[in-house]
């Protein structure tokens, strides 16, 4: 929505479809909100529009305490777009600026820091530092309101360089102190610690067909790393994660039969989750990886409108509104799994996965890193020349060895900011990888919404949502 009057109509109607797509600020109050904010609609001449929360904050506006604009789903553009701005936003969401600075972000994108700053500022009204700062503020609010961690620990866990910077940011964004922000929530909600689990609501836009997502996760679950428990409609998906500062175990609950779960605060709905982290600095990264896995930042209205106009797909879309195209929590892990299959992936976990210091039920390992598998593939492992009890020979050859070596040495990159076409070309250059597997990797590991495997004939009218269209067809076949 580029026309400001059209945006104002969305605000007047409190249209939750546009939460996260843009923000509006009220000059007379100094507050910025999501479009669906339930407060009295301000007069048009007092309203300003922003592409990001960071841009609103940079213009001196503070977050509305009623609609919590920092908690909206991310813009669907950032997952779909392949240009430098979309790639940059995915990397910032993954915490790259906090860990590597703007220089590290620019290196990953293949641009200079000045070019990245200029492009982000021109389109979004905020540069990478401001965008990362807004994200840190949101992480800080979550930790303040859901955990009992000391304020000083939260400051550094959120990615701030100092307690002073943390205090200044919270006052600027929320017009209160960290202590005041924490006091605004009932004490019963502040009992969690990173080791006991941080409770979260993962917001999504519009309807969310959870059943199909959890069916897929159950079929693909790799023992030791993932599990899906409970009856349909009330299932819980759990998995281990390797994160920049430590490890994590995440759990997400299915919610069936109530796709909107509308309320004044969460008009688009949410999935309940709990994160167990060895280091709270990994909160932002863990949440973003869960969101990509579950496709929570999709725009189901745009997808369903386009696909629902096709006579073949119309009844399928009507039967499953809000059907998502799941991604991957760990792109490199998914690539390996796509090449070897589920059974072989489980053997890899048993043989080469890193055991958790504290196993949690059936979750016992992290999926092996490409570097570990590449070392085995080169024959330099401790079992060189022999067959392990897992059924793999050390020094394994073929696509698995080639892929893990390429991932380990950087020949192939699958991180959130990679250029998808370049990644596909790098994969195609590897001997032994077939085009269908590479298409699966592009759709899931790289989150491309418009992928069609070779040999599958679909109309161009399904663009740019052909990945979603194929999920509808598969769901109908499995019924």
C-alpha positions in Angstrom: 0.0 0.0 0.0 1.9 3.0 -1.3 -0.9 5.6 -1.3 -1.1 7.3 2.1 -4.9 7.9 1.9 -5.3 4.1 1.3 -3.2 3.4 4.3 -5.3 5.8 6.3 -8.4 3.9 5.3 -6.7 0.7 6.6 -6.1 2.5 9.9 -9.7 3.7 10.1 -11.0 0.2 9.6 -8.4 -1.2 12.0 -7.4 -3.7 9.3 -5.1 -6.3 10.8 -4.0 -7.5 7.4 -1.5 -4.7 7.3 0.0 -5.1 10.7 3.7 -5.2 10.2 3.4 -4.0 6.6 3.5 -0.4 7.7 3.2 1.7 10.9 1.4 5.0 11.6 2.3 7.7 14.1 0.2 10.5 15.6 2.0 13.8 15.9 -0.2 15.2 18.7 0.5 12.2 21.0 4.0 11.3 19.9 3.0 7.6 19.7 3.3 5.1 16.8 0.9 2.1 16.3 0.1 -0.8 14.2 -2.8 -0.3 11.7 -5.2 -2.4 13.8 -4.7 -0.4 17.0 -8.1 -0.3 18.8 -7.6 3.3 20.0 -9.7 6.2 18.7 -8.7 6.8 15.0 -6.6 10.1 14.8 -7.4 12.8 12.3 -5.8 12.4 9.0 -3.7 15.5 9.1 -2.1 14.3 12.4 -0.9 11.0 11.0 2.4 10.0 9.5 3.3 6.7 8.0 6.5 4.6 8.3 7.7 1.5 6.7 9.3 0.2 9.9 9.1 0.6 13.6 12.7 1.8 13.6 11.9 4.7 11.2 9.0 5.8 13.6 11.4 5.6 16.6 14.0 7.5 14.7 11.5 10.3 14.1 10.9 10.6 17.8 7.8 8.5 18.3 7.4 5.9 21.1 5.6 2.6 20.9 1.9 2.4 21.8 1.4 0.5 25.0 -2.1 -0.6 23.9 -1.4 -2.3 20.5 2.3 -3.1 21.1 3.4 -2.4 17.5 6.8 -4.0 18.1 5.1 -7.4 18.5 3.5 -7.6 15.0 4.4 -10.2 12.4 7.2 -9.2 10.2 6.5 -7.8 6.7 6.0 -10.6 4.2 8.2 -8.6 1.9 11.4 -9.5 3.8 10.9 -13.2 3.3 9.8 -13.0 -0.3 12.1 -10.3 -1.7 15.4 -11.3 -3.3 16.9 -7.8 -3.5 19.5 -6.4 -1.1 16.9 -4.8 1.1 15.0 -8.0 1.6 18.2 -10.0 2.2 19.5 -7.3 4.6 16.3 -7.5 6.7 16.5 -11.2 7.0 20.1 -11.0 8.2 19.2 -8.2 10.7 16.4 -10.4 12.0 18.8 -13.2 12.5 21.0 -10.9 14.7 23.9 -10.4 12.3 24.3 -6.7 13.1 24.4 -7.4 16.8 27.1 -10.1 16.3 29.1 -8.8 13.4 28.2 -5.1 13.1 27.3 -3.2 10.0 30.6 -4.2 8.4 29.7 -7.9 8.8 26.3 -7.3 7.3 27.7 -5.6 4.3 30.3 -8.3 3.7 27.5 -11.0 3.7 25.5 -8.9 1.2 28.5 -8.2 -1.0 28.1 -4.4 -0.8 29.9 -1.7 1.0 28.6 -0.5 4.4 27.8 2.9 2.8 25.7 1.3 0.1 23.8 -0.8 2.6 23.1 2.2 4.7 22.0 4.2 1.8 19.6 1.6 0.4 18.0 0.8 3.7 17.6 4.4 4.6 16.1 5.3 1.2 13.5 2.6 1.3 12.8 2.0 5.0 13.6 5.3 6.6 16.2 3.7 8.9 19.6 2.3 8.5 20.9 -1.1 9.8 21.9 0.2 13.2 18.5 1.7 13.9 16.7 -1.4 12.6 18.9 -3.6 14.9 18.2 -1.2 17.8 14.5 -1.5 17.4 14.8 -5.3 17.4 17.0 -5.2 20.6 14.3 -3.0 22.2 11.7 -5.7 21.4 13.9 -8.5 22.8 14.4 -6.5 26.0 10.7 -6.0 26.5 10.1 -9.7 26.0 12.7 -10.6 28.6 11.6 -7.9 31.0 8.0 -9.0 30.9 8.4 -12.8 30.7 11.5 -13.7 32.8 12.9 -13.0 36.2 16.4 -12.2 34.9 18.1 -9.2 36.5 17.8 -6.0 34.5 21.6 -5.8 34.0 21.6 -9.3 32.5 18.7 -8.5 30.2 20.6 -5.4 28.9 23.5 -7.5 27.5 21.3 -10.5 26.6 19.3 -8.1 24.3 22.4 -7.1 22.5 23.1 -3.7 24.0 26.7 -2.7 24.5 26.0 -1.0 27.9 23.4 -0.7 30.6 23.2 3.0 29.8 22.5 2.4 26.2 19.8 -0.1 27.2 18.1 2.3 29.6 18.2 5.2 27.1 16.6 3.0 24.4 13.9 1.6 26.6 13.0 5.2 27.7 13.0 6.4 24.1 10.9 3.5 22.7 8.5 2.8 25.5 8.5 6.1 27.5 9.2 4.3 30.7 12.2 2.7 32.5 13.0 -1.0 32.3 11.7 -1.4 35.9 8.5 0.4 34.9 8.1 -1.8 31.8 8.5 -4.9 34.0 6.1 -3.7 36.6 3.4 -3.3 34.0 3.0 -7.0 33.8 1.6 -9.2 36.5 4.2 -10.9 38.6 2.8 -14.3 37.7 4.1 -13.9 34.2 7.6 -13.2 35.3 8.6 -16.6 36.8 10.5 -17.9 33.8 14.2 -18.1 33.3 16.2 -19.0 30.2 16.9 -22.5 31.7 13.2 -23.0 32.6 11.9 -21.6 29.4 10.8 -18.2 28.1 7.1 -18.2 27.2 6.3 -16.4 23.9 3.4 -15.7 21.6 4.6 -15.9 18.0 2.2 -13.6 16.1 1.0 -14.3 12.6 -1.1 -12.4 10.1 -4.5 -13.7 9.3 -5.6 -17.3 9.3 -3.0 -20.0 10.0 -3.7 -23.6 8.9 -1.7 -25.2 11.7 -2.8 -28.8 11.0 -1.0 -29.1 7.7 2.2 -27.5 9.1 2.3 -29.9 12.1 1.5 -32.9 9.8 4.6 -32.0 7.8 6.8 -31.5 10.9 5.6 -34.9 12.2 6.4 -36.7 9.0 9.9 -35.2 8.7 10.9 -35.3 12.4 14.4 -36.6 12.9 14.7 -38.6 16.1 17.0 -37.1 18.7 16.6 -33.6 17.2 12.9 -33.2 16.8 9.6 -34.7 18.1 5.9 -34.1 17.7 3.7 -35.2 20.5 0.0 -35.1 21.4 -3.2 -35.7 19.4 -4.1 -33.7 16.2 -5.2 -30.3 17.1 -3.3 -30.2 20.3 0.2 -31.3 19.2 3.5 -29.8 20.4 6.5 -29.6 18.2 9.9 -29.6 19.9 13.4 -29.4 18.6 17.0 -28.6 19.4 18.8 -25.6 17.9 22.4 -24.7 17.5 22.6 -21.0 18.1 25.4 -18.3 17.9 26.0 -18.2 21.6 24.8 -21.6 22.8 22.1 -24.1 22.3 18.3 -24.1 22.6 15.3 -26.3 22.9 12.1 -24.8 21.5 8.5 -25.9 21.7 5.5 -24.7 19.7 1.9 -25.7 20.3 -0.6 -26.4 17.6 -3.9 -24.5 17.7 -6.6 -26.1 15.5 -10.1 -24.9 14.8 -9.4 -21.3 15.8 -7.3 -19.8 13.0 -7.9 -16.2 13.8 -7.8 -16.1 17.6 -8.7 -12.4 17.2 -8.4 -10.0 20.1 -7.7 -6.3 20.6 -4.0 -7.0 21.2 -3.4 -9.9 18.8 -5.8 -9.4 16.0 -4.0 -11.8 13.7 -3.5 -14.6 16.1 -0.5 -16.4 17.5 1.1 -19.7 18.3 2.2 -20.3 21.9 5.9 -21.2 22.3 8.5 -21.8 24.9 12.3 -21.4 24.5 14.9 -23.0 26.7 18.2 -21.2 26.0 21.7 -21.8 27.5 22.4 -18.1 26.7 19.6 -15.5 26.5 21.5 -13.5 23.9 20.2 -16.1 21.4 16.5 -15.2 22.0 16.1 -13.0 18.9 17.9 -15.5 16.6 15.9 -18.4 17.9 12.6 -16.6 17.4 13.4 -15.6 13.9 14.5 -19.2 13.0 11.2 -20.5 14.4 9.3 -17.9 12.4 11.0 -19.0 9.2 10.4 -22.6 9.9 6.7 -22.0 10.6 6.2 -19.4 7.9 4.7 -17.0 10.4 5.5 -13.8 8.4 3.6 -14.8 5.3 0.7 -12.8 3.9 -2.1 -15.3 3.6 -4.5 -12.7 2.2 -2.3 -12.0 -0.8 -1.5 -15.8 -1.3 -5.1 -16.9 -1.0 -6.4 -14.1 -3.3 -4.1 -15.0 -6.1 -4.4 -18.8 -5.9 -8.1 -18.7 -5.0 -8.8 -17.0 -8.4 -7.7 -20.2 -10.2 -10.5 -22.7 -10.8 -8.3 -25.7 -10.0 -7.0 -24.2 -6.7 -10.1 -22.3 -5.6 -11.7 -25.3 -3.7 -8.4 -26.2 -2.1 -7.8 -22.6 -0.9 -11.4 -22.5 0.4 -10.8 -25.7 2.3 -7.5 -24.6 3.8 -7.3 -20.8 4.2 -4.0 -19.6 5.5 -2.1 -22.7 4.4 1.6 -22.0 4.9 4.8 -23.1 3.2 7.1 -24.1 6.0 10.8 -23.2 5.8 13.7 -24.5 7.8 15.1 -23.7 11.3 18.6 -24.4 10.1 19.1 -24.1 6.3 22.3 -26.1 6.2 20.7 -28.9 8.3 17.8 -29.0 5.9 20.0 -29.2 2.8 21.8 -32.3 4.3 18.4 -33.9 5.2 17.1 -33.2 1.7 20.0 -35.0 0.2 20.1 -38.1 2.5 16.5 -38.5 3.6 15.0 -38.9 7.1 16.3 -42.4 8.0 19.9 -41.6 7.0 19.6 -38.2 8.8 18.8 -40.1 12.0 21.9 -42.2 11.6 24.0 -39.1 11.1 22.6 -37.7 14.3 23.5 -40.8 16.3 26.9 -41.1 14.8 28.1 -37.5 14.5 25.6 -35.2 16.3 26.7 -33.4 19.4 25.0 -34.7 22.5 23.2 -32.1 24.7 24.7 -31.5 28.1 21.2 -32.0 29.5 19.0 -34.2 27.3 15.3 -33.3 27.4 13.1 -36.3 26.9 13.7 -37.7 23.5 15.7 -34.7 22.4 19.3 -35.7 22.9 21.5 -34.2 20.2 22.1 -31.3 17.9 22.2 -32.1 14.2 25.9 -32.5 13.1 27.5 -29.4 11.7 28.6 -29.5 8.0 32.2 -29.0 9.1 32.0 -32.2 11.2 30.4 -34.2 8.4 33.0 -32.7 5.9 35.8 -34.0 8.1 34.3 -37.4 8.1 33.7 -37.2 4.4 37.3 -36.5 3.8 38.3 -39.7 5.6 40.0 -37.8 8.5 37.6 -38.9 11.2 38.5 -41.2 14.0 36.8 -44.2 12.2 38.5 -43.7 8.9 38.2 -46.7 6.6 35.7 -48.5 8.9 31.9 -48.7 9.1 30.5 -47.2 12.3 27.6 -48.7 14.2 25.3 -46.1 12.6 25.7 -47.7 9.2 27.9 -44.9 7.7 31.4 -45.5 6.5 33.9 -42.9 7.4 35.1 -41.1 4.3 31.6 -41.3 2.7 31.5 -40.2 -0.8 28.8 -38.9 -3.2 26.4 -36.0 -2.8 26.6 -35.9 1.0 30.3 -35.5 1.1 30.3 -33.0 -1.7 27.6 -30.9 -0.2 29.0 -30.8 3.4 32.4 -29.9 2.1 30.9 -27.0 0.1 28.9 -25.8 3.0 32.0 -26.1 5.3 34.3 -24.1 3.1 31.7 -21.5 2.0 31.5 -22.5 -1.6 27.7 -22.9 -0.9 26.0 -20.4 1.4 22.5 -20.8 2.7 22.2 -18.1 5.3 19.1 -15.8 5.4 20.9 -13.1 3.4 22.2 -15.1 0.5 21.2 -14.4 -3.1 18.9 -17.3 -3.9 19.9 -17.5 -7.6 23.6 -17.5 -6.7 23.0 -20.2 -4.1 21.1 -22.3 -6.6 23.9 -22.0 -9.2 26.5 -23.0 -6.5 24.4 -26.1 -5.7 23.9 -27.0 -9.4 27.7 -26.9 -9.8 28.1 -29.7 -7.2 28.4 -33.2 -8.7 25.6 -35.6 -7.8 22.9 -33.2 -6.6 19.8 -33.5 -8.7 17.7 -30.5 -9.8 14.6 -31.7 -7.8 16.5 -31.8 -4.5 18.0 -28.4 -5.2 14.5 -27.1 -5.8 13.4 -28.4 -2.4 16.4 -26.7 -0.8 15.6 -23.4 -2.5 11.9 -23.6 -1.4 12.6 -24.7 2.2 16.1 -23.7 3.3 16.0 -20.4 1.3 12.3 -19.7 1.9 11.5 -18.9 -1.8 7.7 -18.7 -2.2 7.8 -19.3 -6.0 9.6 -22.6 -6.6 8.5 -25.3 -9.0 10.5 -28.6 -9.2 11.7 -29.7 -12.6 9.1 -31.7 -14.6 6.1 -30.1 -12.8 3.9 -28.2 -15.1 2.0 -25.3 -13.4 0.6 -22.1 -14.9 2.3 -18.8 -14.7 -0.8 -17.3 -13.2 0.2 -18.9 -9.9 3.2 -16.7 -9.6 4.6 -15.5 -7.3 3.1 -18.1 -4.9 3.8 -21.4 -6.7 5.5 -22.9 -3.7 2.2 -22.4 -1.8 0.2 -23.8 -4.7 2.1 -27.0 -4.6 1.5 -27.3 -0.9 -2.2 -27.0 -1.6 -2.0 -29.8 -4.2 0.0 -32.1 -1.9 -2.3 -31.5 1.0 -5.3 -32.4 -1.2 -3.5 -35.6 -2.3 -2.7 -36.7 1.3 -6.3 -36.3 2.5 
